[in-house]
Amino acid sequence: MKCLYVVFLAGMTSVSLAGGQPAWRIQEAPATMRPVIARADLVIASLQDTVLRELNDALTQGGADRAISSCHIDTTLMTHRFVREGIAAGRTSDRLRSPSNRAPQWAAETVRTWAGRSARDIDGFTFDLGDRIGVLRPIAERAVCAQCHGPLEQLSPRVREVLADRYPADRGVGFREGEIRGWFWVEMPKPR
């Protein structure tokens, strides 16, 4: 298991995984990374807008059980479009609903370290991956999310049935409002 180290350099906090890449809290990232972080944030905003649009449409048309069935479609198509631009992006969590959402290797330790914490405590991280930069931004559990991600005993019987059918290994439940439910991640090339 990798250890998380925090190093204080000239007023800047650098978070580094033992044997891994240097990383910083977003607000403390080197100025040279800021343009790439800004582009990554546009990717994250696109993913988040797609997820919220999809979720709201599904909730309006058929409730939480319908939202479960449609929640991943548009974002999957969007992430494939980013690949053509040399950008990898997705969502992950310490408690996955789908194993296909496993964190990239560079992000996995941070996802585990911040599990169960309040989303208010961090705005995200950036990682120097050599010729690429990785960006992680937290997804906060909201009241609307609780219909499918809240405590299992509080989910409707129909939602529990759909989750068991669609995601037999589901671990994406039991989150409290304000807790980090997951992360948007983006990996993109450094400017030349």
Order of alpha helices (4+ residues) and beta strands (2+ residues): beta-beta-beta-alpha-alpha-alpha-beta-alpha-beta-beta-alpha-alpha-beta
